[in-house]
Each structure stands twice: as structure tokens, then as C-alpha cells.
Amino acid sequence: MLCIPPVGPPKKAGTGTRDSLYTLLNSINNGKPLLQRRRGDMVEEDKEIAEHDKYGVVIDAGSSGSRVYVYKWTDPTALGKETSDESVLHSVPHIRTRKEWTKRIEPGLSSFNKKPERAYKKHIKILLEHAKEVIPEDKHHETPIFIQSTAGMRLLSDVEQKRITDVLCRKIRDETHFLLENCAAQIETIDGETEGIYGWLSLNYLKKYFDEYDGKLTDHKSHGFLDMGGGSLQIAFKPSDPEEISKHREDISTITLKSVNGDVQQWDVFTSTWLRFGTREVRKRYLNQLVHTALNGSGEKSPKALKDRGVYDPCLPKGSEHSFTYSGTELRIKGVGEYEQCSKTIYPLLLKNSPCLEQPCSFSGVHMPKIDFTRDSFLGVSEYTYTINDVFHMDAEYNFSNFSGKVQQFCELDWQKILQERENGNYGDISKSSLLEACFKANWVINVLHEGFGIPRKGIDPPDAGSGDVGNHITFSSADNVNGNELTWTLGKILLYACSMVQLGENIKVGLQPSALSAKNDGKKFIPGGISRDLEYDSVMVQFLHSLGQMVLLFSVGLLLYWLYVKLHIKQYVSINSLKSAINYVRGKINKIRYSKVMNPGQLEQLEAGVLPMSRFGGDRDGFKFRSRTMLNLSPQGYEDHPIPGGRASGAASPALSENAMGTIFSMADFSDFNRPSSNY
């Protein structure tokens, strides 16, 4: 153990939660310094404080890879009993991590669907070995493991998912000492809305809005969360107007946290997921729309008629080309590079005119509480950050005029000029394929922010638009970290678990209570922050039943062989081949029984469908196969053969579209609200 230099004189209690935590932990040891500040919020410890450390492991299992995150916090019970510092007592547990505590491997967990036995040995085991190096060995038995699938696993059948899950459950219990009490709760596929809530928790924890919480106040500050992946986009926010919460109570989820002293923190949050509205999936819809429009304009019915002349794309840089397969025919897509036409062509894809059961309505028929943009602020991650900050080098604080002006300039550049600037290092390590799609993605981001969510454009929208004049209020910004800390939804998951360990205060369960509508329509249930023990999934019970089943099976096989010997005179009347067949039959039954029942497939049926690609915000996100409100607006069929004709009210069933039934993709009504001025303002 390295010697830890003494910590300097402690600051006065109340000067800040983080500083007070250092003071407290030193005081626990009768004034002897136990901690030294390093790397911002990170700390080094000596053996005498290690007994108070708690650890948690979360694995984000994406479509093309999985990433393990190790988190550490101080036992809230020790903190609650040893300190009188109000700033510590009235805050949630302080979660710590380091960059070197994470590890990512490829391919995705779902790639082991044909060989589930390898899912542990060739994948999860590697990540857990990394976690073992971080976590002291004597802490393994109390360290929970959470494997949360957010992507490729959603594309697999229930049987394939269960086989992988069963293997992971059995192997982790057999080969590690990590805490795995409930496989159904700890190894699961989460839906997009739950992931959005975890993201909201992560963001607001890093913003320190859960620190020094005063339960007597009715208005607590928070930050809205926006995420856009390749397949879907999400929103999660706490309406700042209490009347909006009361008015739309059945749409609101409730998050329950606990401060160290046991005070209950309850946060009312709206969350929704727009499936197939991520950049990759909407790009497919967009290209189908272009081809369909070209066919209508030419009077042709077969896409083969367009094979020679190609299809023109206003969102593609001038002089560029790429191929796209439509109904089995490969077509050339030719870039035109017209910013204004690109924006107008993209707009109908929001399905703004889809019927909405209740106002206010956002887009694609999804009802949403009204956002007060004079008070509410949002942070965008994933595609928002990549497109706005990385590709176009904009500041974190978003400005419509500056961003749209830069996008227009880029969209109307010649493709060869863009490639030359890339060679000169103006676009960093951005790939050619990413630059090819940058104009489209940037226009889609602009459409979603301003036409979809209605975020006002400073200096352009009139004062009476939306919630009023936003003034100098920052309504939207984009970033992949907060105060130097990586923003990943896995932090929200472990925060709930850490809060569930608080034993002081009322006996109220920490966790996520889905909205009344989600519970009624989708069967969603309360998601506990802690690990709920279920006899069906309890580790001791499962192992006991597994062993007992094997013993009963062996006993039954013995009886069967005895019966064959005695009753059928096996030596005289049974041929060797018959005996081999009987043995193979019994062996097959044994192999089949080895897959013990760990998960109930019905538990996954309520999860929503969606696609979430690789992003800065927690890894890869791809293809959901579960229900959600917005999936009903889109055909479940492949995009190439089933273009989207228009919107409907959420909640109504959508008939499958066929190529013969394709009609007009959009009408002039889709442009009734499209009034974006030129970016030259």
C-alpha cells in the first residue's frame, strides 16, 4: 500500500458536499487522515476506510460491443451514523469511478446467439476479469453485477435471449463471487424509456441537483435530457410547471431516491421514445421517400426505370454518389447539395400531422406535457453531440443561427472540396462516410429540435411563440461529459442501487415507478433500485433445485436401466444399436434440462421496440423488437419495400404496408407548420 500524505486542514462543514465528504471520512478515524484528493472527485484510500467502500458493476451490452463500468461509493449507513454535516446528510451517496475502471470489447453480446455457451467465456468473463482487478477480492461477494442489454439482444428471439441469459447466470454464479441474487432483475433487456430515465438520473446527478435536497421545497431545479441514436431518439424531463404535472399525471413516471440521512427525494419525470426516428433509420425512410417521389414524378412503377439515371438527393454534397437498394434494385443516389430543399424534404418525416389523442402534441402523434422554455433547459447527447460539436465544431451552448449557417455552408460545398479539407485536417478523424451523411444528419437535428420539440430560435421566433421570450436563458446545449465526468446512463442505474442501501428514514422503496399509462397499456411494473429477492430466482434456491433435479434425473435413469434389465432381459433381447439409441435419447434429455429456468420470457414481452446505435452516450444502440407508442406509426416491415405514407394517432393498430399499397409519401398539409426562415438571419 502506498503511503498517503495527510490531507490538509478540513474545510468548514457546509461549504460543499464533496469537500464535506472528505472531512467526514477523515473524522471517522478519530482525526487520522484516510483520504487524499486526486483527479478531481476521485480519491485514494487506505485500508482503514476500505471496509466502508461499496462497489457496483454495470455492463452496457450493445449491438457491436459491451462496456463494463465499475463504480464505488461509501456505505451510506456509515455516513449517516457518523456525521452531522447537513450537506452530506441531505445528499444522495457520492458515486466515484475512473476512466481506467471501464473496458470495452467487441463484438456484441447478441452475436453469440448461435453459440450461447461462448457468451460468458469469450465475452462477459473478459469484462468481469477487468472488474476483479479493480475491486478488492474481499468485496466481490457483496458487489452486484448488472448486465443491461440495450441493443442487439432486442433483435433476437425470446428463446435465443433466454439461452444467453441462462448461460450468463449459471457461469457467473459458478465461476465468480459477485452478487447475483436475481437473474431476471440483474441480467435483462431494458426499454428505451427506462434508458432515458437512467440518462436523466446520470445528468442530474452530475449537475448535483440531488445534493443538499430540501424536502420542504416544492420546486427543485433539474435538467432535461435528450438522446438521439441511429435508430431512435428519447426525451426525459421534469416539467417545471406543477400544473403540467397535475394535468398530465398519468403520463408522468416517479423516481424515488434517498439522501444519506433517509430523506426521500421524489422526482416526477416525463419520458418518451420515438422509435425509428434516429439518424440511421430516418435516413432509410428518407431515401425511400426520394425514390418513391422520383417514381411518381416519372410515371414509372418499377425502380428499374431509375437504374440508369439515378435519384437526386438535396441532402448529399454536390458531386457525391452512393448506392441504395430499393425493392431489390440497386440505385445510384446523386448529390445536389441544396440546404433549403434538404430541410423541406426532411420535415414530413417528423409526421407532425399524425393525429394526437391529447394536446399538447409533439410529433408522430406523441402527447407530451408543455415545456416552459423560459425555465427548462436540455442537454443533448450522442448524435446531438457528434453532429453539432464534433463535425461542425460548434460550442456546447447551441445557437440556431450560427449552427444552421454553418450547416448551409457545408451542404452546398462541392464534395471534392470537402475531401480536400478533410485531407488538410479540418474535420479531424471524421470518416468519409460520416461526412457524406453530415448534411442530412445536421438538418434532421435542426428539424427535431425546433419543429419537433419546439425549442425557440433565439432572435428569430417572436416573443409569443412557445413559452415566451427565452432571453438569455440557455434552452439547449450538447455535450458528452459534465464537469469532466463522462455522461453515461449506467451511472443512473448504479445511483438507484446506492440509494437503496440507505437504511435510515422511512421504509420507502427506492426505484422507478412507470407512468400509469405505461403500467396500464404496456404492463410495466415498478423497477426497484435494490435487488428484490424472488424465490424463483434466488441464487441458493436455484442452485439447490438445479442440483436436486440432476439427482432425480440420475435416479430415474438408474430405474429405467434396471427396468430394462429385469423386464426385458436386456442382455438377450436388446441389440447394441438399440442400447446406444436409448443412451443417446437419455443424454439428449439431460442436455435439454441443463438449461435451468432463470428468466420468464413473458417479462420481456412488455418492453418496447426501438433502435439505438453506437454513440458517445453509453455505447451501441440498435434494433428494438418491443412495443412503444411511436412504433405504431411505422410499418414493422423492412423500409426498402415499405415506405411510410403518413401518420396516425398513437395507440391505434397499424396495418402492414405493401409495395402495391404505396401511396403519396406526404402532402402539402405536412408543410402547414413549416416556417423556418433562412439561416442568414
C-alpha positions in Angstrom: 0.0 0.0 0.0 1.3 3.4 -0.9 1.7 5.9 1.8 -1.0 8.5 1.7 0.2 12.1 2.6 -2.0 13.8 5.2 -5.0 15.8 3.9 -4.8 19.5 4.5 -6.9 21.2 7.1 -10.6 20.3 6.6 -12.9 23.0 5.3 -15.7 24.2 7.4 -18.8 22.0 7.2 -21.4 23.0 4.8 -19.0 24.6 2.2 -19.9 21.8 -0.2 -21.0 18.2 -0.3 -17.8 16.8 -1.9 -15.5 18.7 0.5 -17.6 17.7 3.5 -17.3 14.1 2.5 -13.6 14.2 2.7 -13.8 15.9 6.1 -16.3 13.3 7.3 -14.3 10.3 6.2 -11.2 11.6 7.9 -13.1 12.2 11.1 -14.4 8.7 11.2 -10.9 7.6 12.0 -10.5 10.0 15.1 -8.9 12.7 13.0 -6.4 10.4 11.3 -6.4 11.2 7.6 -7.8 8.4 5.4 -8.3 10.1 2.1 -6.3 12.1 -0.4 -7.9 14.1 -3.2 -6.8 13.0 -6.6 -8.1 13.6 -10.2 -10.9 15.9 -9.2 -13.6 13.9 -7.5 -11.5 10.7 -7.4 -10.0 9.6 -4.1 -7.3 7.2 -2.9 -7.9 5.3 0.3 -6.1 3.3 2.9 -7.1 0.0 4.5 -8.9 1.5 7.5 -11.5 3.1 5.3 -11.8 0.3 2.8 -14.4 -1.5 5.0 -16.9 1.3 4.2 -16.4 1.1 0.5 -19.2 -0.4 -1.6 -18.9 -1.3 -5.3 -21.2 -2.0 -8.2 -20.6 -3.2 -11.8 -22.8 -2.3 -14.7 -22.3 -3.8 -18.2 -23.9 -2.0 -21.1 -24.4 -4.7 -23.7 -24.8 -3.0 -27.1 -25.1 -4.3 -30.6 -21.5 -4.2 -31.7 -19.8 -4.3 -28.3 -20.2 -4.3 -24.5 -18.6 -2.0 -21.9 -18.1 -2.6 -18.2 -18.3 0.2 -15.7 -17.1 -0.1 -12.1 -18.5 2.3 -9.5 -17.6 2.9 -5.9 -19.3 4.8 -3.0 -19.1 5.0 0.7 -21.6 2.9 2.7 -24.4 5.4 3.4 -25.1 3.7 6.7 -21.6 4.6 8.0 -22.0 8.2 6.7 -25.5 8.6 8.2 -24.3 7.5 11.7 -21.0 9.3 11.9 -21.7 12.8 10.6 -23.8 15.7 11.5 -22.8 17.6 8.3 -26.1 18.7 6.7 -24.6 18.9 3.2 -23.7 15.2 3.4 -26.8 14.1 5.1 -29.2 15.8 2.6 -27.4 14.4 -0.5 -27.5 11.1 -2.3 -24.5 8.8 -1.9 -21.4 10.1 -3.7 -20.6 7.8 -6.6 -17.0 7.5 -7.9 -15.4 6.0 -10.9 -12.3 6.3 -13.2 -11.7 6.1 -16.8 -9.4 3.1 -16.3 -12.2 1.3 -14.5 -14.0 0.8 -17.8 -13.3 -1.6 -20.6 -15.0 -2.2 -23.9 -14.8 -5.4 -26.1 -16.3 -6.5 -29.4 -18.5 -8.0 -30.9 -21.9 -7.5 -29.2 -23.4 -10.0 -26.8 -26.1 -10.8 -29.3 -23.6 -12.2 -31.7 -23.4 -15.3 -29.5 -27.0 -16.3 -30.3 -25.9 -19.5 -32.1 -23.3 -20.4 -29.5 -24.6 -19.2 -26.2 -22.0 -21.1 -24.2 -19.4 -18.8 -25.5 -21.3 -15.7 -24.4 -19.6 -15.9 -21.0 -16.2 -17.3 -21.8 -15.5 -15.2 -24.8 -17.3 -12.0 -23.8 -18.7 -11.3 -20.3 -15.9 -13.2 -18.5 -13.3 -10.8 -20.0 -15.2 -7.8 -18.7 -15.6 -9.3 -15.2 -11.9 -10.2 -15.1 -11.3 -6.5 -15.6 -13.7 -5.6 -12.8 -12.0 -8.1 -10.5 -8.7 -6.2 -10.9 -10.4 -3.0 -9.7 -12.5 -4.3 -6.9 -10.8 -5.8 -3.8 -11.3 -9.5 -3.6 -12.9 -9.4 -0.1 -15.6 -7.1 -1.7 -16.6 -9.4 -4.5 -19.3 -11.3 -2.6 -21.2 -8.0 -1.9 -20.7 -6.4 -5.3 -23.8 -6.6 -7.5 -23.5 -7.3 -11.2 -26.0 -5.7 -13.6 -25.9 -6.7 -17.3 -28.3 -4.4 -19.2 -28.9 -5.1 -22.9 -29.9 -2.0 -24.8 -29.3 -3.0 -28.4 -28.6 -6.2 -30.4 -30.2 -8.5 -27.9 -33.6 -6.9 -28.7 -33.3 -8.3 -32.2 -33.1 -11.9 -31.0 -36.0 -14.2 -30.4 -37.1 -14.9 -26.8 -35.6 -18.4 -27.0 -32.2 -17.0 -28.1 -32.2 -14.3 -25.5 -33.1 -16.8 -22.8 -30.3 -19.2 -23.7 -27.7 -16.5 -23.5 -29.2 -15.2 -20.2 -29.2 -18.7 -18.7 -25.6 -19.3 -19.6 -24.5 -16.0 -18.1 -26.5 -16.5 -14.9 -25.1 -20.0 -14.4 -21.5 -19.2 -15.2 -21.3 -16.0 -13.2 -22.6 -17.9 -10.1 -20.3 -20.9 -10.7 -17.1 -19.0 -11.6 -17.2 -15.7 -9.7 -18.2 -14.5 -6.2 -20.0 -11.4 -7.4 -23.5 -10.8 -6.1 -26.1 -12.2 -8.5 -29.3 -12.9 -6.5 -31.9 -12.3 -9.1 -31.0 -13.1 -12.7 -34.3 -11.6 -14.1 -33.6 -8.3 -12.4 -29.8 -8.2 -12.9 -29.5 -9.6 -16.4 -32.1 -8.0 -18.6 -33.1 -6.1 -21.7 -34.2 -2.6 -20.9 -36.6 -0.5 -23.0 -35.8 3.0 -24.4 -37.9 4.8 -21.8 -36.1 3.2 -18.9 -32.8 4.0 -20.5 -34.0 7.6 -20.9 -34.8 7.8 -17.2 -31.3 6.4 -16.3 -29.8 9.0 -18.6 -31.8 11.8 -16.8 -30.6 10.5 -13.5 -27.0 10.5 -14.6 -27.2 14.0 -16.0 -28.9 15.5 -12.9 -26.5 13.6 -10.5 -23.5 15.1 -12.3 -25.3 18.5 -12.2 -25.5 18.0 -8.4 -29.3 18.6 -8.3 -29.7 15.6 -5.9 -27.2 17.2 -3.4 -28.4 19.2 -0.4 -32.0 18.3 -1.2 -34.7 20.2 0.8 -37.8 18.2 1.0 -39.8 21.2 2.2 -39.4 22.9 -1.1 -41.9 22.2 -3.9 -39.8 23.4 -6.8 -36.5 21.6 -7.4 -34.2 22.5 -10.3 -33.4 19.9 -12.8 -32.1 19.5 -16.4 -33.9 17.9 -19.3 -32.2 15.0 -21.2 -32.2 14.5 -25.0 -30.7 11.5 -26.7 -30.5 10.7 -30.4 -29.1 7.4 -31.6 -29.1 5.8 -35.0 -32.4 4.1 -34.5 -34.4 6.2 -32.0 -34.5 9.4 -30.1 -35.6 10.0 -26.5 -36.6 12.8 -24.1 -36.8 12.8 -20.3 -37.5 15.9 -18.3 -39.3 17.2 -15.1 -41.9 19.7 -16.1 -41.1 22.9 -14.3 -44.8 23.9 -14.0 -46.5 21.9 -11.2 -49.8 22.4 -13.1 -48.4 20.5 -16.0 -47.5 17.6 -13.7 -51.0 17.5 -12.2 -52.7 17.9 -15.6 -50.7 15.0 -17.2 -50.1 12.9 -14.1 -50.9 9.6 -15.9 -48.1 10.3 -18.3 -45.5 11.0 -15.6 -43.1 8.5 -14.1 -42.0 8.9 -10.5 -38.4 8.4 -9.4 -37.7 7.8 -5.7 -34.2 8.4 -4.3 -32.9 8.6 -0.7 -30.5 11.0 0.8 -27.9 9.7 3.2 -30.0 10.7 6.2 -33.0 8.8 4.9 -34.9 11.8 3.5 -37.0 10.8 0.5 -36.4 12.5 -2.8 -39.3 12.2 -5.3 -38.9 13.4 -8.9 -41.8 13.5 -11.4 -40.3 12.9 -14.9 -41.9 12.5 -18.3 -40.1 10.3 -20.7 -40.8 9.0 -24.2 -39.0 7.2 -27.1 -39.5 7.8 -30.8 -38.6 4.5 -32.4 -37.2 4.6 -35.9 -36.5 8.3 -35.6 -32.8 8.0 -35.1 -30.4 9.2 -37.8 -29.8 5.8 -39.4 -33.4 4.7 -39.5 -34.8 8.0 -40.6 -32.2 8.1 -43.4 -33.7 4.9 -44.7 -37.1 6.4 -44.7 -35.8 9.5 -46.4 -34.2 7.6 -49.2 -37.3 5.5 -49.7 -39.3 8.8 -49.9 -36.9 10.1 -52.6 -37.2 7.0 -54.7 -41.0 6.9 -54.4 -41.3 10.6 -55.3 -39.0 10.0 -58.3 -41.2 7.1 -59.5 -44.3 9.2 -59.1 -42.8 12.1 -61.0 -41.7 9.9 -63.9 -44.9 7.9 -64.1 -42.9 4.7 -63.7 -43.8 1.9 -61.4 -40.6 -0.2 -61.3 -37.5 1.2 -59.7 -35.5 -0.4 -62.5 -36.6 2.5 -64.6 -34.4 4.7 -62.4 -31.4 2.5 -62.5 -29.6 4.4 -65.3 -30.4 8.0 -64.5 -30.3 7.6 -60.7 -32.1 9.6 -57.9 -31.1 13.1 -56.9 -30.6 13.9 -53.2 -30.6 17.6 -51.9 -29.0 16.5 -48.6 -26.0 15.0 -50.3 -22.9 17.1 -51.2 -22.6 18.2 -54.8 -20.7 15.7 -56.9 -21.0 12.8 -54.5 -22.7 9.5 -55.1 -23.6 6.4 -53.2 -25.8 3.4 -53.8 -29.1 2.4 -52.2 -31.2 -0.7 -52.7 -34.9 -0.2 -53.2 -37.1 -3.3 -53.6 -34.2 -5.4 -54.7 -32.9 -2.8 -57.2 -29.6 -1.0 -56.6 -29.9 2.6 -57.4 -27.4 5.5 -57.6 -28.1 8.4 -55.3 -26.6 11.6 -56.7 -25.8 14.6 -54.5 -27.3 18.0 -55.3 -26.3 19.9 -52.2 -29.3 22.3 -51.6 -29.7 23.2 -47.9 -33.2 24.7 -48.1 -34.6 21.9 -50.2 -33.0 19.4 -47.9 -34.8 20.9 -44.9 -38.1 20.9 -46.6 -37.7 17.3 -47.8 -36.8 16.1 -44.3 -39.6 17.9 -42.5 -42.5 15.5 -43.4 -40.6 12.6 -41.8 -41.4 14.1 -38.4 -45.1 13.1 -39.0 -46.2 16.3 -37.4 -49.7 15.9 -38.7 -50.3 12.5 -37.1 -53.5 12.5 -35.0 -52.8 13.1 -31.3 -55.2 11.8 -28.7 -54.4 14.7 -26.3 -52.8 18.1 -26.6 -50.1 19.4 -26.4 -48.6 17.1 -29.1 -45.0 16.9 -30.1 -44.6 14.8 -33.3 -45.6 11.4 -34.6 -48.8 11.5 -32.6 -47.0 11.5 -29.2 -48.6 13.6 -26.5 -46.2 15.5 -24.2 -46.5 17.9 -21.3 -45.9 21.5 -22.3 -42.3 22.7 -21.9 -41.6 26.1 -20.5 -38.5 27.2 -22.4 -38.1 30.3 -20.3 -37.2 28.0 -17.4 -36.4 24.5 -18.7 -33.0 23.6 -20.1 -32.0 20.5 -22.0 -28.7 18.7 -22.7 -28.3 16.6 -25.8 -26.0 13.6 -26.1 -25.0 11.0 -28.7 -25.9 12.3 -32.2 -26.5 15.8 -31.0 -23.0 16.0 -29.6 -21.4 14.2 -32.5 -23.0 16.3 -35.2 -23.0 19.7 -33.5 -19.7 19.6 -31.7 -17.5 17.1 -33.5 -18.4 17.5 -37.1 -19.3 21.2 -37.2 -17.1 22.3 -34.3 -19.8 24.4 -32.5 -19.7 25.4 -28.9 -21.6 23.4 -26.3 -24.1 26.2 -26.0 -26.3 25.8 -29.0 -27.2 28.8 -31.3 -29.6 28.1 -34.2 -28.4 31.0 -36.4 -24.7 30.0 -36.1 -25.3 26.3 -36.5 -27.7 26.4 -39.4 -25.5 28.9 -41.2 -22.5 26.6 -40.9 -24.7 23.6 -42.0 -25.9 25.5 -45.0 -22.3 26.4 -46.0 -21.3 22.8 -45.7 -24.2 21.3 -47.5 -23.6 23.5 -50.5 -19.9 22.7 -50.8 -18.6 20.5 -53.6 -17.7 17.0 -52.4 -14.2 17.2 -53.7 -13.7 20.4 -51.7 -14.9 18.6 -48.5 -12.5 15.8 -49.2 -9.7 18.3 -49.6 -10.5 20.0 -46.3 -10.5 16.6 -44.7 -7.0 15.9 -46.0 -5.9 19.2 -44.5 -7.2 18.1 -41.1 -10.2 20.4 -40.9 -12.5 17.5 -39.9 -10.2 15.7 -37.6 -10.7 11.9 -37.8 -14.2 12.1 -39.2 -14.7 9.3 -41.8 -15.7 10.0 -45.4 -18.9 8.1 -44.9 -19.8 10.3 -41.9 -19.0 13.5 -43.9 -21.2 12.2 -46.7 -24.2 12.0 -44.3 -23.3 15.1 -42.3 -25.7 17.5 -44.2 -28.6 15.1 -43.7 -27.9 14.5 -40.0 -27.5 18.1 -39.2 -30.8 19.0 -40.9 -32.5 16.2 -39.1 -31.1 17.5 -35.7 -32.4 21.0 -36.6 -35.8 19.7 -37.5 -36.2 17.6 -34.4 -35.1 20.4 -32.0 -37.2 23.2 -33.5 -40.0 21.6 -35.4 -40.3 18.5 -33.3 -39.7 19.7 -29.7 -40.4 23.3 -30.4 -37.2 24.7 -28.9 -37.3 28.5 -29.7 -34.7 30.0 -32.0 -33.1 33.0 -30.3 -33.6 36.3 -32.0 -35.9 34.7 -34.6 -39.0 33.3 -33.1 -41.4 36.0 -31.9 -41.8 36.6 -28.1 -45.3 35.0 -28.0 -44.1 31.8 -29.7 -43.9 28.7 -27.4 -43.5 29.7 -23.8 -42.4 33.3 -24.5 -39.2 35.2 -24.9 -36.3 33.0 -23.7 -34.0 36.0 -23.4 -30.5 34.9 -22.3 -31.8 31.6 -21.0 -29.9 28.6 -22.4 -32.6 26.2 -23.6 -30.3 23.6 -25.3 -26.7 22.6 -25.2 -24.9 19.4 -26.3 -22.0 17.6 -24.6 -20.7 14.1 -23.8 -19.5 15.0 -20.3 -20.4 17.2 -17.3 -17.7 18.9 -15.4 -15.2 16.5 -16.9 -17.2 13.4 -16.0 -18.4 11.0 -18.7 -22.2 11.1 -19.1 -23.4 7.6 -19.4 -26.8 6.1 -18.5 -25.1 3.3 -16.4 -24.4 5.9 -13.7 -28.2 6.3 -13.2 -28.6 2.6 -12.7 -26.0 2.4 -10.0 -27.2 5.6 -8.3 -30.6 3.9 -7.7 -28.8 0.9 -6.2 -26.6 3.0 -3.9 -29.7 5.0 -2.7 -31.5 1.7 -2.0 -28.8 0.9 0.6 -29.8 3.9 2.8 -31.3 2.3 5.9 -32.3 5.5 7.7 -35.6 7.2 7.4 -38.9 5.9 6.2 -39.3 2.4 4.8 -39.9 3.5 1.3 -38.6 1.6 -1.7 -36.1 3.4 -3.9 -36.8 2.9 -7.6 -38.7 3.9 -10.7 -42.5 3.8 -10.9 -43.6 3.9 -14.5 -46.4 6.2 -15.6 -50.0 5.0 -15.1 -50.4 4.7 -18.9 -47.3 2.6 -19.3 -48.5 0.3 -16.5 -52.0 0.0 -18.0 -51.1 -0.3 -21.7 -47.7 -1.9 -21.6 -47.8 -3.8 -18.3 -44.7 -2.0 -16.9 -44.1 -2.5 -13.2 -42.1 -0.8 -10.5 -38.3 -1.1 -11.1 -36.6 -1.3 -7.7 -33.3 0.3 -7.1 -32.2 -2.6 -5.0 -32.2 -6.3 -5.8 -35.5 -7.8 -4.9 -35.2 -11.5 -3.8 -37.6 -13.8 -5.5 -37.8 -17.4 -4.5 -37.9 -18.4 -8.2 -34.7 -16.6 -8.9 -32.9 -16.7 -5.5 -29.4 -17.9 -6.0 -29.4 -20.6 -3.3 -32.8 -21.9 -4.3 -31.9 -22.1 -8.0 -28.7 -23.9 -7.3 -30.5 -26.3 -4.9 -33.2 -27.0 -7.4 -30.7 -27.4 -10.2 -28.7 -30.0 -8.2 -31.9 -31.7 -6.9 -33.2 -32.0 -10.5 -29.9 -33.6 -11.6 -30.1 -36.1 -8.8 -33.7 -37.0 -9.5 -32.8 -37.4 -13.2 -29.9 -39.7 -12.4 -32.1 -41.8 -10.1 -34.7 -42.0 -12.8 -32.2 -43.1 -15.4 -31.0 -45.8 -12.9 -34.5 -47.1 -12.5 -35.0 -47.1 -16.3 -31.9 -49.2 -16.8 -32.9 -51.6 -14.1 -36.4 -52.0 -15.6 -34.9 -52.7 -19.0 -32.6 -55.3 -17.5 -35.2 -57.1 -15.4 -38.3 -56.8 -17.5 -36.9 -57.0 -21.0 -33.8 -59.2 -20.3 -31.6 -56.6 -21.9 -28.7 -59.0 -22.4 -30.8 -61.3 -24.5 -33.3 -59.2 -26.3 -31.8 -55.7 -26.8 -29.3 -55.2 -29.5 -26.3 -53.0 -29.1 -27.7 -50.4 -31.5 -30.9 -50.2 -29.5 -29.0 -49.7 -26.3 -27.0 -46.9 -28.0 -30.2 -45.3 -29.1 -31.6 -45.4 -25.6 -28.5 -43.9 -24.2 -28.4 -41.1 -26.8 -32.1 -40.4 -26.0 -31.4 -40.1 -22.3 -28.3 -38.0 -22.9 -30.4 -35.6 -25.1 -32.9 -35.2 -22.3 -30.1 -34.4 -19.8 -28.6 -31.7 -22.1 -32.1 -30.2 -22.5 -32.7 -30.0 -18.8 -29.3 -28.3 -18.2 -30.9 -25.0 -19.3 -32.5 -24.2 -16.0 -35.4 -21.8 -15.9 -33.8 -18.5 -14.9 -36.0 -15.9 -16.8 -39.6 -15.8 -17.6 -39.8 -14.9 -21.3 -43.1 -13.1 -20.7 -41.2 -10.5 -18.7 -39.6 -9.2 -21.9 -42.8 -9.1 -23.9 -43.7 -5.7 -22.4 -40.5 -4.0 -23.5 -40.8 -1.5 -26.3 -39.3 -1.7 -29.7 -36.6 0.6 -31.0 -33.1 1.0 -32.4 -30.2 2.7 -30.7 -26.8 2.9 -32.5 -23.3 3.4 -31.3 -22.9 6.7 -29.5 -20.9 8.6 -27.0 -23.7 8.1 -24.5 -23.1 4.6 -23.4 -22.3 2.6 -26.5 -24.2 1.0 -29.3 -27.9 1.0 -29.7 -29.7 -0.9 -32.3 -33.0 -2.6 -33.2 -35.7 -3.0 -30.6 -38.3 -5.6 -31.0 -40.8 -4.4 -28.4 -43.8 -2.1 -28.4 -43.8 1.6 -27.8 -46.2 4.4 -28.6 -44.4 5.5 -31.7 -43.8 2.2 -33.3 -47.4 2.1 -34.1 -46.9 4.9 -36.6 -44.4 2.9 -38.6 -44.5 -0.3 -40.5 -42.7 -3.2 -38.8 -41.6 -4.4 -42.3 -38.3 -3.5 -43.9 -38.0 0.0 -45.1 -36.8 -0.7 -48.6 -40.1 -2.4 -49.5 -42.5 -0.5 -47.3 -42.2 3.3 -47.5 -44.1 5.3 -44.8 -47.2 7.0 -46.1 -48.3 9.2 -43.2 -49.1 9.4 -39.5 -51.9 8.2 -37.3 -52.9 8.6 -33.7 -50.7 6.8 -31.3 -52.4 3.8 -29.8 -54.1 2.6 -33.0 -53.0 -0.5 -34.8 -51.1 0.0 -38.0 -51.8 -2.3 -40.9 -48.8 -3.7 -42.6 -47.9 -1.8 -45.7 -47.2 -3.5 -49.0 -45.5 -2.2 -52.1 -48.7 -2.4 -54.0 -50.4 -0.2 -51.4 -47.9 2.6 -51.5 -49.5 6.0 -51.9 -48.2 9.5 -51.7 -45.5 9.8 -49.0 -46.6 13.2 -47.9 -49.0 16.0 -48.8 -48.8 19.8 -48.6 -50.5 19.5 -45.2 -47.3 18.2 -43.9 -45.8 21.7 -44.6 -48.5 23.7 -42.9 -46.4 24.4 -39.8 -43.0 24.5 -41.6 -42.0 28.2 -41.5 -38.3 28.1 -40.8 -36.7 31.3 -42.1 -33.4 31.3 -43.9 -30.3 30.7 -41.9 -29.0 34.1 -42.9 -30.9 35.7 -40.0 
